[in-house]
Amino acid sequence: MKNKNSKHYDAIVVGSGPGGATVAKALTEKNKNVLILERGGNAKINGSLTQMAMTGGIPGKHVMFTDRTFLAIIRGIVTGGSTIFYCASAFEPPYEMMESYGIDIRNEVEALKSEIPTGPLNDDLFGKGARRIMESAVELGYDWKKLNKFIYQEKCKTDCNKCSYGCPYGAKWTARNFVEKATDNGAELINGAKVNRVLFSGKKAVGVEFTIHCKTRKVFADKIIVSAGGTGTPVILQKSGLRNAGQDFFFDPLIMVFGTVDKLKSKGEVQMSAGAHMQEDGYMMVDLNFPLPIFAAQTAPKFKIHKAISHSDTLMIMIKIKDDLGGKIKPGGGIRKSLSKNDRLKLKSGYERAKIILENAGAKDVYSGWHMAAHPGGTAKINEVVDANLKTEYDNLYVCDCSVIPEPWGLPPTFTLLALGKRLASHLINGGARPVLS
């Protein structure tokens, strides 16, 4: 199978989101020869609606819909993955859950805190809309606090809400930061590469097949790490023969709740500045400030498009729930999953609470946007598709992205994926001599 003229790598990393980028960076720091295959492009982030739409807004490619509830799932296909458009929230990993599966990532998290920013916003970057929501929530008795952010605050701009477009100022840490460090260390990055399947010799992974510029290529390596995301990875694994991938997953459904107040006149704010985790109730509530086009898209399906004129006076709270496992990802990439009765009850409960918080803040005509979802995962679970070292049933084939998370959690997973990437890299560098909790 292997072409004797092909370049051979120590590792091939499929995808450049937080998990894959971290593995690539760590391996290159140990002088490993790494190839990163990224389906998306690598253009400089300019913070524009057009760029966001072309790399994270095309239906059927970046915006995927479930079959029954017409619920939109967004993913970024670009160097850095969805972190280019995320809100940079640095939630601590679910340590106890991961430890129950034999995985301790506490040391990795502490090491990451010395590499990237992970603190709450300074007061001068804390928007007046977020402040008004927090004051109302605290007055009502909620444990509403500033959230830790992956933001270089000295680079951040006031009156800006371009997080969702991609930060043009370099203020928001993204996985692209680690990709650039990996390439500085000698990693090769190929953009526009759509990986079709993993190549095997018996029970051992030896390379991958990918398509670029309408041509099919094969590349080979000692280790293959698939990090194509919660919806991309299971498709690659299924096409590679791992039929149990893509089953019973989670996707963190969410709704936005809006309310208009007098004379807020917000020009833009850092998104997800503060919030409350209602752990026993299975959801989180946070402030969120969308740019006008995204705000209009959220309100249009509810026939509230006229609210665009009051965008600067609108307070917004996001409700994001921990959903029940279910559904499947089809080999062609189709998503088959519906909201359960329990999921709908959580969204309703969150909406009612958000409505009270907004009304207490002086908001009128409170309403919600359409259903969306974020952070699809559990499509290649630990103990089902991979083991505690993120290895599949095939030698030399690993997975490192949200698909390995074994249970719904309901919070942004970036910190967890960074830590898992660091842990996996250590395992690979040490030749598999990585202790697993008993």
BALO-175237 format. One record per residue (C-alpha): residue number from 1; chain; x, y, z. Coordinates in Angstrom, 3 decimals, decimal comma, m for minus. Example, Ala and Ser with C-alpha at 12.3 -4.5 7.8 and 13.67 -1.06 7.14 Angstrom:
2
  num  cadena         u         v         w
    1       A    12,300    m4,500     7,800
    2       A    13,670    m1,060     7,140
//
This chain:
438
  num  cadena         u         v         w
    1       A     0,000     0,000     0,000
    2       A     2,780     2,401     0,896
    3       A     4,443     4,240    m1,961
    4       A     8,201     4,027    m1,465
    5       A     8,512     7,589    m2,811
    6       A     6,013     9,039    m0,313
    7       A     7,228    11,175     2,555
    8       A     6,760     9,387     5,869
    9       A     5,769    11,233     9,057
   10       A     6,003    10,470    12,741
   11       A     2,388    11,569    13,083
   12       A    m0,516    12,771    10,970
   13       A    m3,060    14,986    12,732
   14       A    m6,439    15,222    11,006
   15       A    m8,034    18,549    11,927
   16       A    m6,656    21,628    13,659
   17       A    m9,130    22,317    16,456
   18       A    m8,026    22,435    20,113
   19       A    m7,314    18,708    20,484
   20       A    m5,403    18,234    17,247
   21       A    m3,547    21,548    17,490
   22       A    m2,345    20,723    21,002
   23       A    m1,090    17,284    19,978
   24       A     0,717    18,723    16,952
   25       A     2,375    21,479    18,984
   26       A     3,542    19,110    21,722
   27       A     4,916    16,536    19,268
   28       A     6,880    19,123    17,316
   29       A     8,379    20,400    20,552
   30       A     9,969    16,943    20,789
   31       A    11,252    17,189    17,212
   32       A     8,618    14,862    15,786
   33       A     7,849    15,146    12,080
   34       A     4,145    16,091    11,983
   35       A     1,673    16,610     9,148
   36       A    m1,550    18,533     9,870
   37       A    m4,392    18,002     7,412
   38       A    m7,059    20,713     7,607
   39       A   m10,148    20,729     5,418
   40       A   m10,594    24,502     5,711
   41       A    m8,447    27,434     4,692
   42       A    m5,803    29,443     6,482
   43       A    m6,561    33,045     5,522
   44       A    m5,784    35,733     8,074
   45       A    m8,762    36,342    10,355
   46       A   m10,215    39,766     9,555
   47       A   m13,306    39,833    11,771
   48       A   m15,749    40,199     8,888
   49       A   m19,226    38,777     8,395
   50       A   m18,220    37,586     4,920
   51       A   m15,271    35,548     6,168
   52       A   m17,333    34,055     8,985
   53       A   m20,082    33,084     6,560
   54       A   m17,629    31,404     4,184
   55       A   m15,854    29,414     6,905
   56       A   m18,658    28,788     9,381
   57       A   m22,012    29,654     7,824
   58       A   m22,634    27,561     4,707
   59       A   m25,674    25,246     5,123
   60       A   m24,791    21,598     4,675
   61       A   m21,103    22,220     5,306
   62       A   m20,760    24,390     8,412
   63       A   m24,410    24,672     9,427
   64       A   m25,947    21,236     9,811
   65       A   m29,538    20,447    10,677
   66       A   m31,128    17,558    12,514
   67       A   m33,675    15,535    10,611
   68       A   m36,738    16,120    12,799
   69       A   m36,414    19,253    14,880
   70       A   m34,585    21,354    12,260
   71       A   m32,077    22,301    14,924
   72       A   m28,945    24,014    13,610
   73       A   m25,465    22,798    14,602
   74       A   m22,596    25,129    13,744
   75       A   m18,978    24,118    13,119
   76       A   m15,995    26,037    11,845
   77       A   m14,026    24,496     8,981
   78       A   m10,855    26,565     9,015
   79       A    m7,411    26,407    10,605
   80       A    m8,196    26,505    14,328
   81       A   m11,614    24,917    13,865
   82       A   m14,598    26,281    15,755
   83       A   m12,356    28,153    18,199
   84       A   m12,093    30,857    15,523
   85       A   m15,760    31,698    16,218
   86       A   m16,205    30,558    19,822
   87       A   m16,745    32,911    22,760
   88       A   m13,410    31,944    24,386
   89       A   m14,937    30,587    27,603
   90       A   m12,419    28,729    29,767
   91       A   m14,591    26,368    31,804
   92       A   m12,689    23,904    33,970
   93       A   m12,924    20,283    32,771
   94       A   m15,290    17,755    34,401
   95       A   m12,495    16,221    36,451
   96       A   m14,579    13,706    38,384
   97       A   m16,281    12,420    35,259
   98       A   m12,977    11,957    33,438
   99       A   m11,369    10,313    36,464
  100       A   m14,202     7,775    36,586
  101       A   m12,937     6,663    33,163
  102       A    m9,320     6,446    34,345
  103       A    m8,193     9,856    33,078
  104       A    m6,533    12,471    35,283
  105       A    m5,892    15,760    33,438
  106       A    m5,342    18,087    36,403
  107       A    m1,608    18,473    35,779
  108       A    m2,224    19,213    32,104
  109       A    m4,728    21,921    32,996
  110       A    m2,291    23,592    35,362
  111       A     0,413    23,516    32,691
  112       A    m1,961    25,082    30,162
  113       A    m2,762    27,918    32,551
  114       A     0,877    28,963    32,324
  115       A     0,742    28,950    28,502
  116       A    m2,520    30,690    27,663
  117       A    m4,745    33,314    29,363
  118       A    m7,563    31,876    31,493
  119       A    m8,876    34,665    33,736
  120       A   m12,083    36,719    34,084
  121       A   m12,479    40,002    32,248
  122       A   m11,193    43,237    33,716
  123       A   m13,925    45,700    34,622
  124       A   m13,085    47,988    31,696
  125       A   m13,907    45,169    29,244
  126       A   m17,071    44,096    31,052
  127       A   m19,940    45,420    28,951
  128       A   m22,827    47,429    30,326
  129       A   m25,373    44,914    29,051
  130       A   m23,547    42,042    30,767
  131       A   m23,248    44,139    33,921
  132       A   m26,957    44,960    33,938
  133       A   m27,868    41,279    33,535
  134       A   m25,469    40,236    36,302
  135       A   m26,795    42,873    38,708
  136       A   m30,349    41,675    38,065
  137       A   m29,441    37,994    38,467
  138       A   m27,515    38,597    41,714
  139       A   m30,416    40,661    43,070
  140       A   m32,679    37,673    42,405
  141       A   m30,333    35,344    44,282
  142       A   m28,454    33,635    41,451
  143       A   m24,765    32,799    41,798
  144       A   m23,979    34,849    38,696
  145       A   m20,226    35,419    38,292
  146       A   m17,678    36,554    35,766
  147       A   m16,464    33,675    33,611
  148       A   m12,850    32,796    32,881
  149       A   m11,868    33,686    29,319
  150       A    m9,158    32,642    26,863
  151       A    m8,440    36,302    26,051
  152       A    m5,297    38,406    25,914
  153       A    m7,020    41,356    27,541
  154       A    m4,362    43,898    26,645
  155       A    m5,281    43,298    22,980
  156       A    m9,044    43,303    23,489
  157       A   m11,165    46,252    22,367
  158       A   m14,080    47,856    24,165
  159       A   m17,392    48,245    22,303
  160       A   m16,538    45,203    20,169
  161       A   m18,540    42,024    19,630
  162       A   m16,512    40,389    16,863
  163       A   m15,840    37,195    18,826
  164       A   m18,432    35,419    16,672
  165       A   m16,802    36,663    13,471
  166       A   m13,251    35,787    14,498
  167       A   m11,122    38,276    16,417
  168       A    m9,036    40,438    14,038
  169       A    m6,925    41,833    16,893
  170       A    m5,374    38,602    18,154
  171       A    m7,043    39,149    21,527
  172       A    m8,929    35,862    21,559
  173       A    m6,793    32,756    22,003
  174       A    m7,686    30,123    19,410
  175       A    m6,321    26,741    18,404
  176       A    m4,669    28,510    15,481
  177       A    m2,154    29,874    18,002
  178       A    m0,976    26,314    18,690
  179       A    m1,048    25,391    14,992
  180       A     1,249    28,324    14,247
  181       A     3,629    27,227    16,996
  182       A     3,619    23,713    15,540
  183       A     4,431    24,969    12,050
  184       A     7,137    27,238    13,487
  185       A     8,588    24,046    14,983
  186       A     8,584    22,345    11,589
  187       A     5,113    20,818    11,230
  188       A     3,674    20,735     7,710
  189       A     0,157    22,138     7,318
  190       A    m1,917    21,249     4,262
  191       A    m5,133    23,238     3,884
  192       A    m8,068    22,233     1,709
  193       A    m7,448    18,570     2,529
  194       A   m10,639    16,562     3,070
  195       A    m9,701    13,278     4,725
  196       A   m11,738    10,366     3,430
  197       A   m10,483     7,424     5,460
  198       A    m7,678     5,909     7,473
  199       A    m5,419     3,361     5,755
  200       A    m4,531     0,083     7,461
  201       A    m2,120    m2,788     7,228
  202       A    m3,915    m5,557     9,090
  203       A    m4,899    m4,159    12,499
  204       A    m2,446    m1,277    12,288
  205       A    m3,153     2,229    11,000
  206       A    m0,450     3,329     8,578
  207       A    m1,766     6,459     6,863
  208       A    m4,742     8,393     5,536
  209       A    m6,370     9,036     2,198
  210       A    m7,493    12,588     1,465
  211       A    m8,817    14,664    m1,403
  212       A    m7,361    18,021    m2,394
  213       A    m8,048    20,007    m5,571
  214       A   m10,212    17,099    m6,802
  215       A    m7,259    14,700    m6,556
  216       A    m6,887    11,811    m4,123
  217       A    m3,650    11,433    m2,221
  218       A    m2,294     9,042     0,382
  219       A     0,167     9,896     3,137
  220       A     1,747     7,643     5,742
  221       A     2,847     7,940     9,361
  222       A     3,663     5,962    12,480
  223       A     0,707     7,476    14,363
  224       A    m2,637     8,803    13,132
  225       A    m4,621    11,218    15,324
  226       A    m8,134    12,014    14,096
  227       A    m9,301    15,369    15,467
  228       A   m11,952    16,418    12,960
  229       A   m14,592    17,326    15,550
  230       A   m17,692    15,740    17,010
  231       A   m19,450    15,458    13,645
  232       A   m16,434    15,140    11,327
  233       A   m14,502    12,449    13,192
  234       A   m17,271     9,794    13,298
  235       A   m17,734    10,074     9,531
  236       A   m14,031     9,407     8,940
  237       A   m14,036     6,548    11,447
  238       A   m17,129     4,932     9,945
  239       A   m15,652     5,106     6,456
  240       A   m12,526     3,519     7,920
  241       A   m14,436     0,536     9,295
  242       A   m15,219     1,624    12,867
  243       A   m18,972     1,132    12,624
  244       A   m19,663     1,873    16,281
  245       A   m18,663     5,536    15,879
  246       A   m21,377     8,183    15,694
  247       A   m23,898     6,536    18,017
  248       A   m25,764     8,103    20,967
  249       A   m24,196    11,530    21,102
  250       A   m24,824    14,912    22,724
  251       A   m24,888    18,388    21,181
  252       A   m25,663    20,942    23,932
  253       A   m28,927    22,485    22,632
  254       A   m29,402    26,185    23,316
  255       A   m31,779    29,082    22,902
  256       A   m31,303    32,821    23,107
  257       A   m33,664    34,936    25,194
  258       A   m34,005    38,619    24,291
  259       A   m35,484    41,671    25,970
  260       A   m35,415    45,387    25,125
  261       A   m34,458    48,023    27,688
  262       A   m34,410    51,819    27,497
  263       A   m31,252    53,646    26,472
  264       A   m28,720    50,821    26,820
  265       A   m27,022    51,895    23,560
  266       A   m24,489    49,071    23,580
  267       A   m22,027    49,246    20,690
  268       A   m20,814    45,713    21,315
  269       A   m19,480    43,620    24,185
  270       A   m17,283    40,608    24,878
  271       A   m19,579    37,614    24,653
  272       A   m20,266    35,265    27,571
  273       A   m18,698    37,581    30,139
  274       A   m20,630    36,201    33,124
  275       A   m23,233    33,625    34,012
  276       A   m24,521    30,914    36,302
  277       A   m24,249    27,129    36,021
  278       A   m27,484    25,587    37,237
  279       A   m25,853    22,180    37,588
  280       A   m28,709    20,378    39,314
  281       A   m31,143    21,679    36,701
  282       A   m28,891    20,689    33,810
  283       A   m28,223    24,016    32,114
  284       A   m26,199    27,215    32,151
  285       A   m27,271    30,843    31,723
  286       A   m24,875    33,465    30,364
  287       A   m24,995    36,891    28,759
  288       A   m24,346    37,004    25,028
  289       A   m24,075    39,932    22,653
  290       A   m24,430    39,117    18,959
  291       A   m23,497    41,394    16,061
  292       A   m26,562    42,744    14,261
  293       A   m26,634    40,225    11,339
  294       A   m26,508    37,203    13,663
  295       A   m29,052    38,845    15,953
  296       A   m31,377    39,387    12,986
  297       A   m30,961    35,760    11,877
  298       A   m31,867    34,607    15,393
  299       A   m35,009    36,728    15,569
  300       A   m36,314    36,344    12,007
  301       A   m37,779    32,822    12,467
  302       A   m39,836    34,184    15,371
  303       A   m41,125    37,016    13,170
  304       A   m39,217    39,537    15,275
  305       A   m37,090    40,944    12,454
  306       A   m38,374    44,416    13,299
  307       A   m36,445    44,116    16,577
  308       A   m33,249    44,748    14,609
  309       A   m33,843    48,470    15,049
  310       A   m33,559    48,025    18,840
  311       A   m30,450    45,822    18,651
  312       A   m28,289    48,239    20,669
  313       A   m30,915    48,308    23,449
  314       A   m31,376    44,540    23,634
  315       A   m30,217    42,358    26,514
  316       A   m29,493    38,743    25,599
  317       A   m29,200    35,609    27,739
  318       A   m28,199    32,223    26,354
  319       A   m29,624    29,045    27,859
  320       A   m27,545    25,971    27,062
  321       A   m28,557    22,570    28,398
  322       A   m26,946    19,221    29,088
  323       A   m28,988    17,056    26,721
  324       A   m29,779    13,346    26,793
  325       A   m27,667    10,985    24,718
  326       A   m29,288     9,754    21,541
  327       A   m29,351     9,778    17,761
  328       A   m26,553     9,018    15,328
  329       A   m24,249    10,534    12,749
  330       A   m24,714     8,917     9,334
  331       A   m21,689     7,869     7,216
  332       A   m22,580    10,685     4,815
  333       A   m22,540    13,231     7,632
  334       A   m26,302    13,506     8,200
  335       A   m27,433    14,121    11,778
  336       A   m30,290    12,081    13,196
  337       A   m31,335    13,312    16,605
  338       A   m34,349    14,929    18,251
  339       A   m34,753    16,851    21,458
  340       A   m36,093    14,611    24,208
  341       A   m38,986    15,580    26,460
  342       A   m36,447    16,175    29,228
  343       A   m34,389    18,429    26,936
  344       A   m37,425    20,546    26,119
  345       A   m38,330    20,886    29,790
  346       A   m34,822    22,156    30,569
  347       A   m34,989    24,721    27,777
  348       A   m38,402    25,866    29,003
  349       A   m37,186    26,157    32,598
  350       A   m34,142    28,138    31,457
  351       A   m36,303    30,435    29,364
  352       A   m38,625    31,181    32,285
  353       A   m35,688    32,025    34,550
  354       A   m34,012    34,169    31,905
  355       A   m37,285    36,015    31,340
  356       A   m37,524    36,893    35,029
  357       A   m33,893    38,084    35,092
  358       A   m34,419    40,252    32,012
  359       A   m37,688    41,722    33,261
  360       A   m36,057    42,487    36,608
  361       A   m33,374    44,328    34,606
  362       A   m36,089    46,468    33,030
  363       A   m36,579    44,547    29,788
  364       A   m39,882    44,493    27,932
  365       A   m41,330    42,147    25,304
  366       A   m39,109    39,181    26,225
  367       A   m38,923    36,469    23,566
  368       A   m36,659    33,612    22,451
  369       A   m34,814    32,817    19,238
  370       A   m34,685    29,527    17,367
  371       A   m33,073    26,336    18,616
  372       A   m29,382    25,797    17,947
  373       A   m26,705    23,449    19,263
  374       A   m23,003    23,637    20,018
  375       A   m20,186    21,277    20,943
  376       A   m21,453    17,980    19,461
  377       A   m19,593    15,148    21,151
  378       A   m19,697    11,601    22,423
  379       A   m19,504    10,198    18,892
  380       A   m16,329     8,183    19,619
  381       A   m16,667     7,725    23,361
  382       A   m14,010     6,615    25,794
  383       A   m14,684     2,956    26,712
  384       A   m16,675     2,430    23,506
  385       A   m14,633     3,594    20,516
  386       A   m11,382     4,566    22,247
  387       A    m9,684     3,515    25,478
  388       A    m8,442     5,737    28,305
  389       A    m5,396     6,629    26,185
  390       A    m7,721     7,671    23,314
  391       A    m6,572     4,706    21,205
  392       A    m9,025     2,871    18,965
  393       A    m9,168    m0,882    18,431
  394       A    m6,517    m0,387    15,732
  395       A    m2,887     0,077    16,666
  396       A    m1,504     3,580    16,050
  397       A    m4,962     5,140    15,532
  398       A    m6,097     7,721    18,087
  399       A    m8,921    10,240    18,443
  400       A    m8,602    13,589    20,222
  401       A   m11,567    15,944    20,032
  402       A   m15,022    16,347    21,568
  403       A   m16,131    13,018    20,116
  404       A   m14,252    11,115    22,877
  405       A   m16,087    12,821    25,778
  406       A   m18,066     9,903    27,253
  407       A   m21,010    11,736    28,835
  408       A   m23,006    14,931    28,305
  409       A   m21,634    17,820    30,307
  410       A   m23,392    20,903    28,985
  411       A   m20,456    23,339    29,204
  412       A   m17,919    24,578    26,625
  413       A   m15,296    21,792    26,237
  414       A   m12,221    23,690    24,982
  415       A   m10,180    23,418    28,187
  416       A   m10,951    19,701    28,400
  417       A    m9,853    19,117    24,812
  418       A    m6,628    21,063    25,285
  419       A    m5,793    18,970    28,340
  420       A    m6,636    15,717    26,559
  421       A    m4,423    16,776    23,654
  422       A    m1,543    17,476    26,016
  423       A    m2,077    14,129    27,740
  424       A    m2,232    12,205    24,464
  425       A     0,947    13,845    23,212
  426       A     2,727    12,771    26,384
  427       A     1,488     9,221    25,845
  428       A     2,764     9,192    22,265
  429       A     6,106    10,776    23,130
  430       A     6,697     8,297    25,947
  431       A     5,984     5,345    23,680
  432       A     2,701     4,485    25,333
  433       A     4,129     4,440    28,858
  434       A     1,366     6,628    30,228
  435       A    m0,187     5,486    33,524
  436       A    m3,959     5,236    33,588
  437       A    m5,933     5,619    36,805
  438       A    m7,184     2,341    38,197
//
